[in-house]
Structures are given as C-alpha cells and as structure tokens.
Amino acid sequence: TEHARISGHAEQLLVSDLGSVQGTFVNGIPCLREEVFYIMPGDEVFGGGAQLRFSCITKQDETS
C-alpha cells in the first residue's frame, strides 16, 4: 500500500499522507490525511520506517 506522496512543481516539493496507519511527519509535525506540506531544504520527513532529509542541488552545484 502507499504511505505518502511526494511531488514537485514550480521548484517546490510537496508531501501528503495517504491515510497511513503510522502517519507521516514533517519536522516532527504530523501531516493529516490529504493535508499538503511544502518541503524546504533541510526539512525531514518521517513515515513508514523511513527518514528523508531534503537538500537543494542547483545546476551550478552539478557542474562544480
């Protein structure tokens, strides 16, 4: 089953819980079912036994 959805558009990432039993947390704050959180560089997302930390890589970073 699906736990959460992470999507992106216009240089922003979004996370939403899909009704998981254990829940999804952004920086320790619970994300309610179908609620959308914007993810910023340095944010941590916890859910389903996974911990994700997000960072921003720019085109300049890729070429250095």
PDB file of N, CA, C, O and CB in Angstrom:
ATOM      1  N   THR A   1       0.827  -1.186   0.000  1.00  0.00           N
ATOM      2  CA  THR A   1       0.000   0.000   0.000  1.00  0.00           C
ATOM      3  C   THR A   1       0.874   1.254   0.000  1.00  0.00           C
ATOM      4  O   THR A   1       2.039   1.208   0.395  1.00  0.00           O
ATOM      5  CB  THR A   1      -0.943  -0.004   1.209  1.00  0.00           C
ATOM      6  N   GLU A   2       0.318   2.339  -0.433  1.00  0.00           N
ATOM      7  CA  GLU A   2       1.045   3.603  -0.476  1.00  0.00           C
ATOM      8  C   GLU A   2       0.929   4.313   0.865  1.00  0.00           C
ATOM      9  O   GLU A   2      -0.127   4.291   1.497  1.00  0.00           O
ATOM     10  CB  GLU A   2       0.514   4.503  -1.612  1.00  0.00           C
ATOM     11  N   HIS A   3       2.006   4.934   1.291  1.00  0.00           N
ATOM     12  CA  HIS A   3       2.057   5.599   2.590  1.00  0.00           C
ATOM     13  C   HIS A   3       1.874   7.115   2.452  1.00  0.00           C
ATOM     14  O   HIS A   3       1.025   7.716   3.109  1.00  0.00           O
ATOM     15  CB  HIS A   3       3.386   5.292   3.286  1.00  0.00           C
ATOM     16  N   ALA A   4       2.682   7.707   1.591  1.00  0.00           N
ATOM     17  CA  ALA A   4       2.651   9.156   1.396  1.00  0.00           C
ATOM     18  C   ALA A   4       3.020   9.465  -0.048  1.00  0.00           C
ATOM     19  O   ALA A   4       3.554   8.620  -0.766  1.00  0.00           O
ATOM     20  CB  ALA A   4       3.617   9.880   2.383  1.00  0.00           C
ATOM     21  N   ARG A   5       2.729  10.675  -0.450  1.00  0.00           N
ATOM     22  CA  ARG A   5       3.078  11.107  -1.806  1.00  0.00           C
ATOM     23  C   ARG A   5       3.980  12.331  -1.701  1.00  0.00           C
ATOM     24  O   ARG A   5       3.667  13.299  -1.009  1.00  0.00           O
ATOM     25  CB  ARG A   5       1.795  11.425  -2.655  1.00  0.00           C
ATOM     26  N   ILE A   6       5.104  12.262  -2.405  1.00  0.00           N
ATOM     27  CA  ILE A   6       5.990  13.418  -2.534  1.00  0.00           C
ATOM     28  C   ILE A   6       5.956  13.815  -3.995  1.00  0.00           C
ATOM     29  O   ILE A   6       6.229  12.999  -4.876  1.00  0.00           O
ATOM     30  CB  ILE A   6       7.465  13.104  -2.045  1.00  0.00           C
ATOM     31  N   SER A   7       5.622  15.067  -4.250  1.00  0.00           N
ATOM     32  CA  SER A   7       5.534  15.541  -5.630  1.00  0.00           C
ATOM     33  C   SER A   7       6.175  16.918  -5.703  1.00  0.00           C
ATOM     34  O   SER A   7       6.457  17.545  -4.682  1.00  0.00           O
ATOM     35  CB  SER A   7       4.051  15.585  -6.127  1.00  0.00           C
ATOM     36  N   GLY A   8       6.394  17.364  -6.903  1.00  0.00           N
ATOM     37  CA  GLY A   8       7.024  18.663  -7.062  1.00  0.00           C
ATOM     38  C   GLY A   8       6.520  19.382  -8.286  1.00  0.00           C
ATOM     39  O   GLY A   8       6.136  18.769  -9.282  1.00  0.00           O
ATOM     40  N   HIS A   9       6.529  20.697  -8.188  1.00  0.00           N
ATOM     41  CA  HIS A   9       6.197  21.550  -9.321  1.00  0.00           C
ATOM     42  C   HIS A   9       6.699  22.954  -9.018  1.00  0.00           C
ATOM     43  O   HIS A   9       6.759  23.363  -7.858  1.00  0.00           O
ATOM     44  CB  HIS A   9       4.659  21.548  -9.606  1.00  0.00           C
ATOM     45  N   ALA A  10       7.050  23.673 -10.040  1.00  0.00           N
ATOM     46  CA  ALA A  10       7.497  25.066  -9.910  1.00  0.00           C
ATOM     47  C   ALA A  10       8.569  25.221  -8.827  1.00  0.00           C
ATOM     48  O   ALA A  10       8.497  26.125  -7.995  1.00  0.00           O
ATOM     49  CB  ALA A  10       6.304  25.975  -9.592  1.00  0.00           C
ATOM     50  N   GLU A  11       9.553  24.336  -8.849  1.00  0.00           N
ATOM     51  CA  GLU A  11      10.695  24.378  -7.929  1.00  0.00           C
ATOM     52  C   GLU A  11      10.309  24.199  -6.468  1.00  0.00           C
ATOM     53  O   GLU A  11      11.032  24.657  -5.584  1.00  0.00           O
ATOM     54  CB  GLU A  11      11.420  25.678  -8.085  1.00  0.00           C
ATOM     55  N   GLN A  12       9.174  23.536  -6.193  1.00  0.00           N
ATOM     56  CA  GLN A  12       8.769  23.251  -4.824  1.00  0.00           C
ATOM     57  C   GLN A  12       8.416  21.780  -4.698  1.00  0.00           C
ATOM     58  O   GLN A  12       7.875  21.176  -5.624  1.00  0.00           O
ATOM     59  CB  GLN A  12       7.577  24.136  -4.403  1.00  0.00           C
ATOM     60  N   LEU A  13       8.730  21.206  -3.528  1.00  0.00           N
ATOM     61  CA  LEU A  13       8.336  19.839  -3.231  1.00  0.00           C
ATOM     62  C   LEU A  13       7.195  19.853  -2.234  1.00  0.00           C
ATOM     63  O   LEU A  13       7.147  20.693  -1.335  1.00  0.00           O
ATOM     64  CB  LEU A  13       9.526  19.024  -2.690  1.00  0.00           C
ATOM     65  N   LEU A  14       6.278  18.913  -2.402  1.00  0.00           N
ATOM     66  CA  LEU A  14       5.113  18.790  -1.534  1.00  0.00           C
ATOM     67  C   LEU A  14       5.041  17.362  -1.018  1.00  0.00           C
ATOM     68  O   LEU A  14       5.417  16.428  -1.727  1.00  0.00           O
ATOM     69  CB  LEU A  14       3.805  19.179  -2.283  1.00  0.00           C
ATOM     70  N   VAL A  15       4.559  17.181   0.215  1.00  0.00           N
ATOM     71  CA  VAL A  15       4.324  15.846   0.751  1.00  0.00           C
ATOM     72  C   VAL A  15       2.919  15.806   1.327  1.00  0.00           C
ATOM     73  O   VAL A  15       2.460  16.773   1.935  1.00  0.00           O
ATOM     74  CB  VAL A  15       5.385  15.469   1.831  1.00  0.00           C
ATOM     75  N   SER A  16       2.235  14.678   1.132  1.00  0.00           N
ATOM     76  CA  SER A  16       0.919  14.485   1.734  1.00  0.00           C
ATOM     77  C   SER A  16       0.788  13.030   2.155  1.00  0.00           C
ATOM     78  O   SER A  16       1.260  12.129   1.461  1.00  0.00           O
ATOM     79  CB  SER A  16      -0.220  14.885   0.748  1.00  0.00           C
ATOM     80  N   ASP A  17       0.146  12.808   3.293  1.00  0.00           N
ATOM     81  CA  ASP A  17      -0.106  11.461   3.790  1.00  0.00           C
ATOM     82  C   ASP A  17      -1.310  10.894   3.057  1.00  0.00           C
ATOM     83  O   ASP A  17      -2.267  11.614   2.774  1.00  0.00           O
ATOM     84  CB  ASP A  17      -0.337  11.459   5.329  1.00  0.00           C
ATOM     85  N   LEU A  18      -1.261   9.608   2.752  1.00  0.00           N
ATOM     86  CA  LEU A  18      -2.347   8.971   2.005  1.00  0.00           C
ATOM     87  C   LEU A  18      -3.224   8.110   2.896  1.00  0.00           C
ATOM     88  O   LEU A  18      -3.825   7.141   2.433  1.00  0.00           O
ATOM     89  CB  LEU A  18      -1.784   8.130   0.878  1.00  0.00           C
ATOM     90  N   GLY A  19      -3.300   8.464   4.193  1.00  0.00           N
ATOM     91  CA  GLY A  19      -4.133   7.705   5.125  1.00  0.00           C
ATOM     92  C   GLY A  19      -3.391   6.555   5.770  1.00  0.00           C
ATOM     93  O   GLY A  19      -3.999   5.544   6.122  1.00  0.00           O
ATOM     94  N   SER A  20      -2.077   6.694   5.931  1.00  0.00           N
ATOM     95  CA  SER A  20      -1.274   5.626   6.516  1.00  0.00           C
ATOM     96  C   SER A  20      -1.626   5.422   7.987  1.00  0.00           C
ATOM     97  O   SER A  20      -2.118   6.331   8.655  1.00  0.00           O
ATOM     98  CB  SER A  20       0.219   5.937   6.367  1.00  0.00           C
ATOM     99  N   VAL A  21      -1.365   4.213   8.474  1.00  0.00           N
ATOM    100  CA  VAL A  21      -1.655   3.873   9.863  1.00  0.00           C
ATOM    101  C   VAL A  21      -0.683   4.578  10.807  1.00  0.00           C
ATOM    102  O   VAL A  21      -1.099   5.124  11.829  1.00  0.00           O
ATOM    103  CB  VAL A  21      -1.588   2.352  10.069  1.00  0.00           C
ATOM    104  N   GLN A  22       0.612   4.571  10.473  1.00  0.00           N
ATOM    105  CA  GLN A  22       1.627   5.154  11.344  1.00  0.00           C
ATOM    106  C   GLN A  22       1.780   6.658  11.174  1.00  0.00           C
ATOM    107  O   GLN A  22       2.378   7.314  12.027  1.00  0.00           O
ATOM    108  CB  GLN A  22       2.943   4.494  11.094  1.00  0.00           C
ATOM    109  N   GLY A  23       1.264   7.206  10.116  1.00  0.00           N
ATOM    110  CA  GLY A  23       1.333   8.636   9.879  1.00  0.00           C
ATOM    111  C   GLY A  23       2.608   9.080   9.192  1.00  0.00           C
ATOM    112  O   GLY A  23       3.576   8.327   9.087  1.00  0.00           O
ATOM    113  N   THR A  24       2.588  10.301   8.732  1.00  0.00           N
ATOM    114  CA  THR A  24       3.725  10.955   8.095  1.00  0.00           C
ATOM    115  C   THR A  24       3.988  12.235   8.877  1.00  0.00           C
ATOM    116  O   THR A  24       3.053  12.940   9.260  1.00  0.00           O
ATOM    117  CB  THR A  24       3.455  11.249   6.562  1.00  0.00           C
ATOM    118  N   PHE A  25       5.273  12.536   9.114  1.00  0.00           N
ATOM    119  CA  PHE A  25       5.645  13.695   9.912  1.00  0.00           C
ATOM    120  C   PHE A  25       6.652  14.540   9.152  1.00  0.00           C
ATOM    121  O   PHE A  25       7.583  14.006   8.549  1.00  0.00           O
ATOM    122  CB  PHE A  25       6.217  13.264  11.273  1.00  0.00           C
ATOM    123  N   VAL A  26       6.474  15.843   9.177  1.00  0.00           N
ATOM    124  CA  VAL A  26       7.414  16.791   8.581  1.00  0.00           C
ATOM    125  C   VAL A  26       7.999  17.593   9.732  1.00  0.00           C
ATOM    126  O   VAL A  26       7.296  18.360  10.391  1.00  0.00           O
ATOM    127  CB  VAL A  26       6.717  17.730   7.505  1.00  0.00           C
ATOM    128  N   ASN A  27       9.304  17.407   9.967  1.00  0.00           N
ATOM    129  CA  ASN A  27       9.977  18.072  11.096  1.00  0.00           C
ATOM    130  C   ASN A  27       9.248  17.807  12.410  1.00  0.00           C
ATOM    131  O   ASN A  27       9.147  18.693  13.259  1.00  0.00           O
ATOM    132  CB  ASN A  27      10.070  19.589  10.848  1.00  0.00           C
ATOM    133  N   GLY A  28       8.740  16.582  12.577  1.00  0.00           N
ATOM    134  CA  GLY A  28       8.069  16.188  13.807  1.00  0.00           C
ATOM    135  C   GLY A  28       6.607  16.584  13.895  1.00  0.00           C
ATOM    136  O   GLY A  28       5.936  16.238  14.868  1.00  0.00           O
ATOM    137  N   ILE A  29       6.097  17.298  12.904  1.00  0.00           N
ATOM    138  CA  ILE A  29       4.696  17.731  12.899  1.00  0.00           C
ATOM    139  C   ILE A  29       3.886  16.734  12.078  1.00  0.00           C
ATOM    140  O   ILE A  29       4.227  16.464  10.926  1.00  0.00           O
ATOM    141  CB  ILE A  29       4.548  19.185  12.321  1.00  0.00           C
ATOM    142  N   PRO A  30       2.804  16.176  12.660  1.00  0.00           N
ATOM    143  CA  PRO A  30       2.017  15.201  11.903  1.00  0.00           C
ATOM    144  C   PRO A  30       1.328  15.838  10.695  1.00  0.00           C
ATOM    145  O   PRO A  30       0.785  16.940  10.770  1.00  0.00           O
ATOM    146  CB  PRO A  30       0.974  14.553  12.809  1.00  0.00           C
ATOM    147  N   CYS A  31       1.371  15.123   9.608  1.00  0.00           N
ATOM    148  CA  CYS A  31       0.699  15.527   8.375  1.00  0.00           C
ATOM    149  C   CYS A  31      -0.601  14.725   8.296  1.00  0.00           C
ATOM    150  O   CYS A  31      -0.572  13.507   8.122  1.00  0.00           O
ATOM    151  CB  CYS A  31       1.614  15.287   7.098  1.00  0.00           C
ATOM    152  N   LEU A  32      -1.722  15.399   8.421  1.00  0.00           N
ATOM    153  CA  LEU A  32      -3.009  14.714   8.393  1.00  0.00           C
ATOM    154  C   LEU A  32      -3.307  14.204   6.991  1.00  0.00           C
ATOM    155  O   LEU A  32      -2.746  14.689   6.009  1.00  0.00           O
ATOM    156  CB  LEU A  32      -4.131  15.648   8.870  1.00  0.00           C
ATOM    157  N   ARG A  33      -4.191  13.225   6.910  1.00  0.00           N
ATOM    158  CA  ARG A  33      -4.542  12.626   5.618  1.00  0.00           C
ATOM    159  C   ARG A  33      -4.929  13.711   4.611  1.00  0.00           C
ATOM    160  O   ARG A  33      -5.770  14.568   4.884  1.00  0.00           O
ATOM    161  CB  ARG A  33      -5.701  11.615   5.786  1.00  0.00           C
ATOM    162  N   GLU A  34      -4.291  13.649   3.442  1.00  0.00           N
ATOM    163  CA  GLU A  34      -4.520  14.562   2.316  1.00  0.00           C
ATOM    164  C   GLU A  34      -4.107  16.012   2.590  1.00  0.00           C
ATOM    165  O   GLU A  34      -4.307  16.871   1.731  1.00  0.00           O
ATOM    166  CB  GLU A  34      -5.971  14.532   1.941  1.00  0.00           C
ATOM    167  N   GLU A  35      -3.537  16.304   3.764  1.00  0.00           N
ATOM    168  CA  GLU A  35      -3.002  17.632   4.031  1.00  0.00           C
ATOM    169  C   GLU A  35      -1.685  17.779   3.278  1.00  0.00           C
ATOM    170  O   GLU A  35      -0.921  16.818   3.185  1.00  0.00           O
ATOM    171  CB  GLU A  35      -2.805  17.866   5.564  1.00  0.00           C
ATOM    172  N   VAL A  36      -1.411  18.940   2.749  1.00  0.00           N
ATOM    173  CA  VAL A  36      -0.208  19.154   1.955  1.00  0.00           C
ATOM    174  C   VAL A  36       0.780  20.002   2.742  1.00  0.00           C
ATOM    175  O   VAL A  36       0.430  21.066   3.254  1.00  0.00           O
ATOM    176  CB  VAL A  36      -0.550  19.826   0.606  1.00  0.00           C
ATOM    177  N   PHE A  37       2.020  19.523   2.836  1.00  0.00           N
ATOM    178  CA  PHE A  37       3.105  20.273   3.443  1.00  0.00           C
ATOM    179  C   PHE A  37       4.100  20.631   2.348  1.00  0.00           C
ATOM    180  O   PHE A  37       4.428  19.796   1.505  1.00  0.00           O
ATOM    181  CB  PHE A  37       3.789  19.461   4.590  1.00  0.00           C
ATOM    182  N   TYR A  38       4.576  21.862   2.361  1.00  0.00           N
ATOM    183  CA  TYR A  38       5.662  22.254   1.473  1.00  0.00           C
ATOM    184  C   TYR A  38       6.963  21.851   2.139  1.00  0.00           C
ATOM    185  O   TYR A  38       7.145  22.082   3.334  1.00  0.00           O
ATOM    186  CB  TYR A  38       5.631  23.790   1.163  1.00  0.00           C
ATOM    187  N   ILE A  39       7.872  21.251   1.382  1.00  0.00           N
ATOM    188  CA  ILE A  39       9.147  20.793   1.908  1.00  0.00           C
ATOM    189  C   ILE A  39      10.227  21.776   1.477  1.00  0.00           C
ATOM    190  O   ILE A  39      10.356  22.107   0.298  1.00  0.00           O
ATOM    191  CB  ILE A  39       9.474  19.349   1.421  1.00  0.00           C
ATOM    192  N   MET A  40      10.996  22.232   2.454  1.00  0.00           N
ATOM    193  CA  MET A  40      12.087  23.168   2.214  1.00  0.00           C
ATOM    194  C   MET A  40      13.416  22.444   2.426  1.00  0.00           C
ATOM    195  O   MET A  40      13.444  21.421   3.110  1.00  0.00           O
ATOM    196  CB  MET A  40      11.974  24.411   3.147  1.00  0.00           C
ATOM    197  N   PRO A  41      14.526  22.946   1.856  1.00  0.00           N
ATOM    198  CA  PRO A  41      15.830  22.332   2.106  1.00  0.00           C
ATOM    199  C   PRO A  41      16.100  22.238   3.611  1.00  0.00           C
ATOM    200  O   PRO A  41      15.892  23.200   4.351  1.00  0.00           O
ATOM    201  CB  PRO A  41      16.950  23.138   1.408  1.00  0.00           C
ATOM    202  N   GLY A  42      16.561  21.074   4.044  1.00  0.00           N
ATOM    203  CA  GLY A  42      16.839  20.829   5.451  1.00  0.00           C
ATOM    204  C   GLY A  42      15.692  20.173   6.191  1.00  0.00           C
ATOM    205  O   GLY A  42      15.885  19.678   7.302  1.00  0.00           O
ATOM    206  N   ASP A  43      14.494  20.156   5.603  1.00  0.00           N
ATOM    207  CA  ASP A  43      13.348  19.515   6.251  1.00  0.00           C
ATOM    208  C   ASP A  43      13.545  18.008   6.314  1.00  0.00           C
ATOM    209  O   ASP A  43      14.204  17.415   5.459  1.00  0.00           O
ATOM    210  CB  ASP A  43      12.045  19.849   5.505  1.00  0.00           C
ATOM    211  N   GLU A  44      12.961  17.397   7.346  1.00  0.00           N
ATOM    212  CA  GLU A  44      12.988  15.946   7.498  1.00  0.00           C
ATOM    213  C   GLU A  44      11.567  15.415   7.432  1.00  0.00           C
ATOM    214  O   GLU A  44      10.656  15.959   8.056  1.00  0.00           O
ATOM    215  CB  GLU A  44      13.669  15.533   8.831  1.00  0.00           C
ATOM    216  N   VAL A  45      11.392  14.345   6.666  1.00  0.00           N
ATOM    217  CA  VAL A  45      10.101  13.682   6.544  1.00  0.00           C
ATOM    218  C   VAL A  45      10.266  12.270   7.089  1.00  0.00           C
ATOM    219  O   VAL A  45      11.160  11.534   6.672  1.00  0.00           O
ATOM    220  CB  VAL A  45       9.589  13.670   5.053  1.00  0.00           C
ATOM    221  N   PHE A  46       9.393  11.895   8.030  1.00  0.00           N
ATOM    222  CA  PHE A  46       9.399  10.563   8.613  1.00  0.00           C
ATOM    223  C   PHE A  46       8.105   9.868   8.243  1.00  0.00           C
ATOM    224  O   PHE A  46       7.041  10.486   8.246  1.00  0.00           O
ATOM    225  CB  PHE A  46       9.579  10.621  10.152  1.00  0.00           C
ATOM    226  N   GLY A  47       8.191   8.591   7.925  1.00  0.00           N
ATOM    227  CA  GLY A  47       6.987   7.824   7.657  1.00  0.00           C
ATOM    228  C   GLY A  47       7.314   6.428   7.189  1.00  0.00           C
ATOM    229  O   GLY A  47       8.261   6.224   6.430  1.00  0.00           O
ATOM    230  N   GLY A  48       6.532   5.466   7.640  1.00  0.00           N
ATOM    231  CA  GLY A  48       6.706   4.089   7.207  1.00  0.00           C
ATOM    232  C   GLY A  48       8.083   3.523   7.514  1.00  0.00           C
ATOM    233  O   GLY A  48       8.592   2.691   6.762  1.00  0.00           O
ATOM    234  N   GLY A  49       8.687   3.960   8.601  1.00  0.00           N
ATOM    235  CA  GLY A  49      10.017   3.483   8.968  1.00  0.00           C
ATOM    236  C   GLY A  49      11.154   4.159   8.215  1.00  0.00           C
ATOM    237  O   GLY A  49      12.315   3.785   8.381  1.00  0.00           O
ATOM    238  N   ALA A  50      10.836   5.146   7.394  1.00  0.00           N
ATOM    239  CA  ALA A  50      11.865   5.852   6.614  1.00  0.00           C
ATOM    240  C   ALA A  50      12.038   7.276   7.128  1.00  0.00           C
ATOM    241  O   ALA A  50      11.084   7.912   7.575  1.00  0.00           O
ATOM    242  CB  ALA A  50      11.498   5.870   5.109  1.00  0.00           C
ATOM    243  N   GLN A  51      13.261   7.756   7.055  1.00  0.00           N
ATOM    244  CA  GLN A  51      13.567   9.148   7.391  1.00  0.00           C
ATOM    245  C   GLN A  51      14.244   9.760   6.181  1.00  0.00           C
ATOM    246  O   GLN A  51      15.261   9.247   5.713  1.00  0.00           O
ATOM    247  CB  GLN A  51      14.475   9.259   8.676  1.00  0.00           C
ATOM    248  N   LEU A  52      13.699  10.841   5.673  1.00  0.00           N
ATOM    249  CA  LEU A  52      14.248  11.521   4.500  1.00  0.00           C
ATOM    250  C   LEU A  52      14.609  12.947   4.879  1.00  0.00           C
ATOM    251  O   LEU A  52      13.844  13.625   5.565  1.00  0.00           O
ATOM    252  CB  LEU A  52      13.239  11.504   3.316  1.00  0.00           C
ATOM    253  N   ARG A  53      15.780  13.406   4.429  1.00  0.00           N
ATOM    254  CA  ARG A  53      16.171  14.806   4.621  1.00  0.00           C
ATOM    255  C   ARG A  53      16.393  15.394   3.235  1.00  0.00           C
ATOM    256  O   ARG A  53      17.052  14.786   2.391  1.00  0.00           O
ATOM    257  CB  ARG A  53      17.469  14.942   5.525  1.00  0.00           C
ATOM    258  N   PHE A  54      15.841  16.575   3.008  1.00  0.00           N
ATOM    259  CA  PHE A  54      15.879  17.182   1.688  1.00  0.00           C
ATOM    260  C   PHE A  54      16.903  18.301   1.615  1.00  0.00           C
ATOM    261  O   PHE A  54      17.069  19.084   2.551  1.00  0.00           O
ATOM    262  CB  PHE A  54      14.511  17.707   1.315  1.00  0.00           C
ATOM    263  N   SER A  55      17.586  18.355   0.478  1.00  0.00           N
ATOM    264  CA  SER A  55      18.504  19.454   0.205  1.00  0.00           C
ATOM    265  C   SER A  55      18.279  19.907  -1.225  1.00  0.00           C
ATOM    266  O   SER A  55      17.666  19.199  -2.024  1.00  0.00           O
ATOM    267  CB  SER A  55      19.992  19.033   0.437  1.00  0.00           C
ATOM    268  N   CYS A  56      18.771  21.073  -1.536  1.00  0.00           N
ATOM    269  CA  CYS A  56      18.581  21.658  -2.861  1.00  0.00           C
ATOM    270  C   CYS A  56      19.905  21.604  -3.622  1.00  0.00           C
ATOM    271  O   CYS A  56      20.936  22.064  -3.131  1.00  0.00           O
ATOM    272  CB  CYS A  56      18.058  23.125  -2.756  1.00  0.00           C
ATOM    273  N   ILE A  57      19.862  21.042  -4.817  1.00  0.00           N
ATOM    274  CA  ILE A  57      21.044  20.999  -5.674  1.00  0.00           C
ATOM    275  C   ILE A  57      20.729  21.858  -6.886  1.00  0.00           C
ATOM    276  O   ILE A  57      19.769  21.597  -7.611  1.00  0.00           O
ATOM    277  CB  ILE A  57      21.426  19.517  -6.090  1.00  0.00           C
ATOM    278  N   THR A  58      21.531  22.869  -7.098  1.00  0.00           N
ATOM    279  CA  THR A  58      21.311  23.755  -8.235  1.00  0.00           C
ATOM    280  C   THR A  58      22.156  23.297  -9.414  1.00  0.00           C
ATOM    281  O   THR A  58      23.053  22.470  -9.250  1.00  0.00           O
ATOM    282  CB  THR A  58      21.643  25.217  -7.866  1.00  0.00           C
ATOM    283  N   LYS A  59      21.883  23.818 -10.584  1.00  0.00           N
ATOM    284  CA  LYS A  59      22.679  23.476 -11.762  1.00  0.00           C
ATOM    285  C   LYS A  59      24.138  23.853 -11.559  1.00  0.00           C
ATOM    286  O   LYS A  59      25.033  23.157 -12.039  1.00  0.00           O
ATOM    287  CB  LYS A  59      22.124  24.173 -13.007  1.00  0.00           C
ATOM    288  N   GLN A  60      24.382  24.942 -10.855  1.00  0.00           N
ATOM    289  CA  GLN A  60      25.758  25.336 -10.570  1.00  0.00           C
ATOM    290  C   GLN A  60      26.450  24.274  -9.718  1.00  0.00           C
ATOM    291  O   GLN A  60      27.619  23.966  -9.954  1.00  0.00           O
ATOM    292  CB  GLN A  60      25.794  26.703  -9.858  1.00  0.00           C
ATOM    293  N   ASP A  61      25.745  23.704  -8.724  1.00  0.00           N
ATOM    294  CA  ASP A  61      26.301  22.652  -7.879  1.00  0.00           C
ATOM    295  C   ASP A  61      26.657  21.415  -8.713  1.00  0.00           C
ATOM    296  O   ASP A  61      27.668  20.762  -8.453  1.00  0.00           O
ATOM    297  CB  ASP A  61      25.305  22.278  -6.766  1.00  0.00           C
ATOM    298  N   GLU A  62      25.829  21.094  -9.712  1.00  0.00           N
ATOM    299  CA  GLU A  62      26.043  19.910 -10.530  1.00  0.00           C
ATOM    300  C   GLU A  62      27.305  20.029 -11.385  1.00  0.00           C
ATOM    301  O   GLU A  62      27.938  19.017 -11.688  1.00  0.00           O
ATOM    302  CB  GLU A  62      24.835  19.668 -11.419  1.00  0.00           C
ATOM    303  N   THR A  63      27.675  21.232 -11.771  1.00  0.00           N
ATOM    304  CA  THR A  63      28.829  21.398 -12.666  1.00  0.00           C
ATOM    305  C   THR A  63      30.134  21.582 -11.909  1.00  0.00           C
ATOM    306  O   THR A  63      31.198  21.497 -12.520  1.00  0.00           O
ATOM    307  CB  THR A  63      28.610  22.582 -13.582  1.00  0.00           C
ATOM    308  N   SER A  64      30.098  21.834 -10.581  1.00  0.00           N
ATOM    309  CA  SER A  64      31.339  22.052  -9.841  1.00  0.00           C
ATOM    310  C   SER A  64      31.975  20.750  -9.440  1.00  0.00           C
ATOM    311  O   SER A  64      33.032  20.748  -8.808  1.00  0.00           O
ATOM    312  CB  SER A  64      31.088  22.897  -8.615  1.00  0.00           C
TER     313      SER A  64
END
